[in-house]
Amino acid sequence: MQLNIFGQTFEYRNDRSELEPIFRKIFSMVAEADRQLSHLVIDGVEVYDDFETYMEERIDSIRTIDVVAVTIEEYIREVFQTMHSYLTRALPEIERIIDEFYQTPSEHTWIRFEQMLEGIQWIDQALYWLAEHPKHPLDRQALAHIRETLAEQLRQLLQAVEAGDAVLIADLIQYEVKPLWKDIMEHVKVNVVN
């Protein structure tokens, strides 16, 4: 299989033992170029996470791996755009989840609630990355405060789930999660527009 990165091509065998050397090559070249790995294009399919599992499952048939690396500024912008897109879609969904928890949550409600929790975790990871990166446009204190609030909300939500209290879950989403997400959305809008 071919690894294409920064105009160079490297050949590797289609074998699991080659995965570690491939990733070492990718990460070292990306770091040397002072770039951030955005995603891989593996045989024409864009892969944004869990690269190793994706490649392991297809190791016998992979022909090409194209590395997409961007400047730190471009990556930060991508993070904000992804967050903006996610929050724009998630906020109306939160309203439905709230309504359903105030009534009787269905199995589908619980699935969407789990997806919301995954969204909270993704936002937390993105904010952590932005806070730790020296070139981020938001101030560290604001990011730290948002992350602390998200962690507390997640803890409270998990306690409500353990207690089986659907009304408390709805209240927490309505009065804690939704306002924070709207606040995050305002911070993100500024960075997507600028």
ABEGO torsion letter per residue (X at the ends): XBBBBGGBBBBBBBBAAAAAAAAAAAAAAAAAAGBBBABBBBGGBBBABGAAAAAAAAAAABABBBBBBBBAAAAAAAAAAAAAAAAAAAAAAAAAAAAAAABBBBAAAAAAAAAAAAAAAAAAAAAAAAAABAABABBAAAAAAAAAAAAAAAAAAAAAAAAGBAAAAAAAAAAAAAAAAAAAAAAAAAAAAX
